[in-house]
Structure formats: C-alpha cells, structure tokens
Amino acid sequence: MASLVKDMTKGKETPLLVRFMLPMLLGNLFQQVYNLADSIIVGQHEGSLALGSIGCTGSITFLFFSVCNGLSVGAGILVAQYFGSGKKEEVKRTLVTSFYILLVLGTLLSIVGYLLTEPVLKLLDTPKTQIAGAIEYLHIVCLGTLAVSLYNYASQTMRALGDSKTPLIFLIVSSFINVGLDLLFVVVMNLGIRGAAYATVLSQCISAVCSLLYAFWKNPYFRLRKEHLKIDPIISRQCFQIGMPLAAQSILISISCVVLQRVVNGFDDAVVSAFTATTRIEQFVQQPFNSLGAAMSTFTGQNMGAGKVDRVRTALKKCALIAASIALLMLLVCYGAGEFLIGCFVKEPEVIRIGAMGLRITSLMFFPLGIIYVTRGLLNGAGDAFYAMINGMVEVSGRVGFSLLLVVLFPIGIKAVWFATGLTWVITALAGLIRYRQGKWLTYSLTGKKA
C-alpha cells in the first residue's frame, strides 16, 4: 500500500527522477506505437477517406482534452505541494474537490462537443468527402470526454503522490483493449468509422473506471471519510488558478502548429509529406523530454511544499544534463540515419531527401527542446501558472513570426519550414530559462509554506 506513494523530498535527486520518469516514458512510447496501430487498422480496412475523416477531428478533440488535462495537471501540482508539506488532510480535500470539478467539466464538454461538432467542422472547411465521417466519429468520441477527464484526474493525482507505475499499467491495458475493439468493431463487425469511435470511447471508460477503483482500493490517500467529501472553495480556486493557464497553453501551442501547417501546405506535395514524416519522428523524440519534464514537475511540487528549494535547483541541473545526453543521442541518430527514418514512412526518393534534410535541421535544436520541458516542469510544479501563458504565447509568436520571416521577408525556400520549428524551440527555451532566473516561481507555493 505504501509503495503507491513516493516521497521525493528525501534521497538523491537523479535516481528519484530517473525511476519516476522511466514508467512514464514507456507509457508515452507505447501510446505512440498504439496510435500508429490504430491508424493502420482503420486506414487498411476502411481506406484513406475514413482515415482522413478521423484525422480531421484531431484539432477539435485535442482542444477539449487540453481543457481536461490542464485542470488535471493543476490538481496534480496542488496535491504534490500539499503532500510535500505533510498536509494529509489538504491532500484528501484536494482529491475530492478536483474530482468534482473534473466530473462536472467532463460532462459539460461532452455535451458542448456533441452540439458543436457539425458547425465547427464546417468552420474548419473540412473536405466534403470526409465531413460526414468526421461528424459521425466526433459525435461518439465527444461523449467519451468525461472518461478522458476522469482518467487524467486519476493518473495525474497518483503521479503527484509519486506513483508513476500504476497509470502506466492502465494505459497499456487500455491501449490493448482499444486495438482489440478496433479489430472487433472495424474488421469483424464492419462498423467502419463508428466502430473506431466505439472502440476509443469504451477503452477510455474501462481505463477511467479501473484506475479510479484501484486508487480508492490501494492508495491510502484515496481512503476518505465523510468530512472529506465537501467541496473546498479555496482549493477549487487554486485548481482553476493553475489548471486554466495550462489548458490555454496547450490551445495556443495547437494554434501555432495549425498556422505552421498552413505555411507548409503552400509548398508542393513532397514538402508536405516530408514535413508529416519528420513531425512523426519528432513526436517520438519528444517523449523522453516529456517524461523528464513530468518527473521534474512532481519533484518540484513536493519539494516546494516542503520548502526545499535547493533540491529543486539541483534537480534542474541534473535534468538539464539528462536532457543534453538524450539530445546528443537523438542528434547522432537523426544525422546518421535520417534517410532510413523517413523511408519508414514514405517510398518516394524526393520526399526522403527533403525529410532527411529537415530532420538534420531540427535535430541541431533538440537540446533547447529538452530545456523547454525541464523548465516547464519546474515552473508548473512550483505553481507559476502565468508562465504557462508566456510559454503558449512565445510558441505562437515564434512559429508565426519565423514562418513569415523565412518564407516571405527573407525567403530561404523549403528549409524555412524546419528552421521555423527549431528556432521556435530556441526562443521558447530561452523564455523558460529567463523566467526561472527571475525567481518569481519561489513565491508561488500554494500550500502556505514558503521556499
């Protein structure tokens, strides 16, 4: 029972961070592989139009899930800080209050998403050949937003208490269930796009219910008494105070990616295909950094709650070294095997040539990408919600500004696409380091214990 809770305010920083990040890294990589398998099943059995219909809904589902995830992360940060400060009763009240918030929010987003599906898809100028399938898919998936909200709640709060292994187990189980249901509904029962949507929603529901039941059964902090079951207005305000800027950050980053995609679409088909392939590879590259940043966030939250700021500073240096090692390894792989990696996605020699060139450009800036995740994890874990807005605005400004600069004012050809991405990583990393050096995060502890 006690193994489901990990106190990160004691012990050497590096082993704690590495042991915490590895299960999350495994889960993130597994999620990427699963997403590919999910797409292959639909694309191979139903064709490219069906796959395109599902792809058209990505930005909308990402928008709704960002709001849920932002508030879940906010609740997790608050739990970590109260846990670090030794305030067990506040931890339990935070678990209850944030559960109510995400229960209501998930329900509202499910209803709103269902009602707005068709007008939003038309507003986004979804191709006529794909809009009917996209509406059908999104109507069903939106009804599962509540399940996504509750699973995020369970996983983020368990991680805040130092348990990164249990969310991994349920992620893997959910992914296997999803692929199995895809095969059943799409291949065996021929339900098409509806089958893919049903598989997604059912696997999310199973994952949410099982992870919550397991948490209440095994984790001592989820064992609640009657006096814990009331909504705490102060904790409610704190959850929104941290969570909404994090949700806004994800939305702004999504908008910046859409803008860059429109720039890419202005080139020929080979560039668009090459950019798609490099983006898929970069998503894999980001997973170790993402896991490291999440570990840094929990570590910071607990130690800020305990008032141990020196441990946070030390952990940042250790994480920066780990990020540098990962970036160097990825740089060597992308430079030495760029053509092979792009060739895993496409067969056309021209696309492979362009994609390998783009990968060599962005790989030079993998270290700033790692610094983004590390500093973001520290500042988020400290409760510096305003930085989330800064981070989102810098990414929007970077992708839009560099796209205009390198495509319109000082045109450098197709290289502009990848330089815009890499240079955005550089300025976003600098923004995070500047915010850290300013030291304002030291004043953001929400538990009452000052660093």
N, C-alpha and C positions, 0 to 999 in steps of 0.2 A: 504493500500500500504506500509506504513511504517512498518507494522507488519512483512513483509517479510525480514526485515533487523534487526539484533540484535547486538547492540554494547556491546561487552563483556569486554571492558576496564573499565567499571564502574559497581559498585554494588558488593555484596558479592559473593565470588568465588564459594562456594559449591552449592547454589541454581542455579546459572548460568550453572554450569557444569552438574548438575543432570537434569535440564529442557532440556538441549541441547541433552544429551545422551539418554534420555528415548525414543524419537521417533525413533532414530537410532537402539536402542536395539529391539524395537518392530518390526521394519523392518527386522533386521537381523534374529530374531527368526521366523518371518513369512516366510522369504526366505528359512530357513532350513526345515520348515514344508512343504512348497511348493515343494522343491526338492524331498522330500520323496514321496509326492503325484504324482509327475511327473514320478518318477521311478516305482511306483506301477502300474500306468496306462499302461506303456509300458511293464513291466515285466509280469503282469497278462494277458494282451491281446495278446502279441506277443511272450512271452516266455523268458527263461533265455538267450538264444543266442542273441536275439535282445537287451536285457538289457545289456549284456556283450559287444556287439558291440558299444553301446553308451558309456559305461564305458571306453572302450579302448581309446576314444578320449579325455578324461578328461585332461591329462597332456598337450596335444597339445593346446587345447582351453585355458587352464589356462596360457600357455606361451604367446599366443597372447594377451589375455585380460590383462595380467600383464603389458605389454608394454603400452597399452592404459591407464590402471588405474594409472600407475606410473606417466605419464605425466599429467593426470587429477588431481591427488593429488598435483603434483608440481605447477600446475596452481592455485589450490585452496589455497595453502600456500602463494603464491605470492599475490593473491587477498586479503587474510586475513591481510597480513602485510601492504599492501597499504591502506586498509580500516582502520586499526588501526591507521595509521599515518595521517589519514584525507586527503589523496591524491585521491580525487574522479576521477580526470581525468586519473590518472595512473591506477585506478581500471578498468575503462572502456576500456582503451587501452589493459590492460591485458586480459580482457574478449574477446576482438576481436582477438588479436594475438593468444591466446591459442585455440580459436575456429578454426582458420585457420590451426594451427598445427595439431589438432586432426582430422580435416576433411581430410587433406592430409594423415596423418598417418593411419587412419582407412581405407581409400580407398586402400592404398598400402598393408596393412596387409590382407585385404580381397582378393586381387589378389594373393599375395605371398602364403597365406594359401591355397587357392584353388589349385595352381600349385604344391605345395609341399606335399599335403595330402597323396597321394599314396606312394611316396618314403619314407616319414617319418614314416608312419605306418609300412612299411616293415622293416625299420631300427630298429624299436622298437620290432620287432619279434612278431607282433600281430598274435594271433592264426588264422589258415587258415579258421576255421569255422566262424570267426567273422570279418575278414578283409573286405569282400565285403560290409557288412552292415556298418562298420565303415567308409569306404571311402564314401559311399552314404550319410551318416549322416553328415560327416565333410565337404564335398563339399558344402552342403547347408548352414551349420552353419557359415562357414568361410565368406560367402557372407554377413552375418549379422554383421561382426566385426565393420563396420562403425557405425551401430546403437548403438552397445555397447559403442563405443568410444564417441559418441555424448551424450548418456545418462549419462555416467560417467562425462563428462565435465559439463553438466547441474547440476547434483547432487552435485558434489564437489565444484563448484563455488557458488552455493546457500548456501551450508553449511558454506563456508568460510565467507559469509556475515551474518552468524548467523541464517539461516533458515534451520533447520533440519526436519521440518514437511512436507514441500512440496515434497521433494524427497521420503519420506515415503508413501505419498498418491499415487504417481505414481508407486512406487514399488508394492504396494498392488494391484492397478488396473492392472498392467502388469502381476502379478502372477495369478490373477483370469482369465485374458484373456488367458494366456498360458495354464492353466488347461482346460479351456473351449474348446480351439482349439485342445488340445490333445484329448479330448473326441470326438470332431467332426471328426478330421482327422484320428485318430488311430482306434477308436471304431466304429464310424458310417460309415466313408468312406473307412475304411480298407486300408489306405495308408501305414501302417506299420512304419518303421524307417523314411521314407521320411516325413510322416505325423508329427512325433515328431519334426523333424528338421524344417519343415514349421511353426509349432506352435511356436517354440522358436524364430525364426527369425521375424515372424510377430508381436509377442508380444513385442520384443525388438524395432522394428521400431515404433510401436504405442507409446510406452513409451518415446522413444527419441524425436519424433516429438511433442507430447503433452507437455512434460516437457519444451522443448525449447520455444514453443509458449506461454506457461503460464509464463515463466520467462520474455520474452520480453513484455508480456502484463501487468504483475503485478509488477515486480521488477523495481524500479526506476533506478538502476544501469545498467540495460539492455536496457534502452532507449538511443539510440546512435544517434549522429549526423554524418554528412559526414566526418568531420575531425577525427573521432574516427576509421574509417574503414580502416586505413592503418596499415600494419604490422610494429611493432616496433622492430628493430633488437636487442636492449638491452633486452627487455622483452622476446624475443624469446630465447636468450642465457640463460636467467635466468630460463625459463621454462625447458629447457633441462638440465641445471645445477642441478636442484632439481629433476626433474622427472626421468631421466635415471637411476641414482643410486637407486631410489625407485623401478623401474622396475627390475633392476638387483637383488635387494634384494629378491623380490618375486621369481625370477627364481632360485636363489641359494637355497632358502628355499624349493622350489619344488624339486630340485635335491637331497637335503638331505633326503627328505621324500621318494623318489624313492629308494635311497640306503638302507634306513632302511627297506623298504618293501621287498627288495631282501633278507635281513637278515631274516626277518620273514618267507619268503617263504621257507627257509631252514629247518624249523621245520615242524611238521605234520599239517594236515588239521585243527585239533581242535585249535591249536595256531593261525593259520591264521584267522580262523573265529572269535576267541575271540578278536584278535587284531583289526579286522574290526569293531566289535561291540563297543569296547572301544574308537576307533577313532571317531565313530559317536557321542558317548556321549560327548567326549572331544570337539567336534566341537560346541555343544550346550553350554558347559561350557565357551568356549572362547568368546561367543557373548557379554556378559556384559563387559568383558575386552576390546574387540574390540571397542565397542561403547564408553567406557570411554576414550580409547586412542584417538579416533577420536575427541571427545569433547576437550580433552587436546590439540590436535594439532591446532584446530581452536582458542581456547582460547590463546594459546601461540603465534600464528601468529598475531592475532590482538594486543595483549599486547606488543609483541616485536616491532611491527610497531609503537606503541605509546611510546616506550621506558620505559614501566612499568615492569621492570624485577622482582621487589619484588612481584608483583601479580602472576607472573609465578611460582616463588619459592613456594609461599603459596599454589597455586593450585596443585602443585606436591605433597605436603604433604597431602592435602585433598584427592586427587585422590588415594594416597597410602593407606589411611585409608579406603576409599570406597572399594578398591581392596582387602584389608585384610578381610573386612566384607563379601564380596562376596565369597572369597576363603574359609573362615571358614564355611559358609553355605553349599557350594558345597562339602567340605570335609565331613561334617556330613551326607549329603545325600548319597554320594558315599560309605561311610563306612557302613551306616545303611541299605542301600537299593541296594547294589551292585548286588546281585543275581537277584533281581527284575528287575533292569535296563537292565542287559544283557539278561535276559529272555524275554524282549520285542522284541529282535531281533532274538533269536535262541531258540530251544527247548531242544537241547542235554545237559544233565547234566554236562558232562565233559567240554564242551565249556563254560557253565555258571560258573562253578567252576574256570576255568582258567581266564575268563574275569573279574570276581569279584576280583580275586587276583590282576590282572593287574591294575584294577581301583583303588584299595586301595593303590597301589604303587604310581601311578601318582598323585592321589588326595593329597598326602602329599606335593606335589610341585606346587599346584595351585597358591599359593601366588607369587612365583617367576614368574609364567606365567603372572599374572596380572601386575607385575612390568615391564615386557618386554613391554607390550602395553602402559603403562603410560609413561615410559621414552622414548619409541619410538615416542609417540605422541608429547612430548615436544621437542625432538631434531629435528624431522621432521618439526614441526611447526616453529621452530627457523630458519630453513633453513640449518641445518647441514647435507648436503647431503652425506658427506663422512661417517657418522655414518651408513647410510643405507647399505653401502658396508661392514662395520665392522660387522653389525648385521647379514647379509647374510652369511658371511664367518665363523662367530662363530657358527651359526647353522649347517652349513655343517661340520665343524670340529668336533662339538660335536656329531652329530648323527653318523658320520663315525667313529670317534675316540672311542666313548663309545661302539659302536657296536663291533668293533674289540677287544677292551679291555675286555669286559664282555662275549663275545662269544668265542673268540679264545685264548687270553692270560690267562685270569682268568675266565674260564667258570663257570657261575652260573646258567646255564640252561635257562628255558624259561623266568625267571624273567628278564633276560638281556634286553629283548625287551622293557619292560616298564621302567626299570631303565635308559636305553639309552635315552628315550624320556624325562623323568623327569629331569635327570642330565643336559641334553642339555638346558632345560628351566632355570636351576640354573645358568649355566655359561653365558648364553645369558643375563639374568637379571643383573648379576654382570658386564658384559661388558657395559650395558646401564648406570648403576649407576656410573661406573668409568668415562665414557665419560661425564656424567653430572657433576660430581665433578671436572673434569679438567677445566670446564668453557669455553671451546672453542666455545660453542654454543652462547655465549654472543657476539661474533664478527661476527656472520653470518647474521645479519639483512640485507635484500636485498633492503630495501626502503630508505636507507641513514640516517635513524635516529638511533643512537647508544644507546644501553641499558645503 
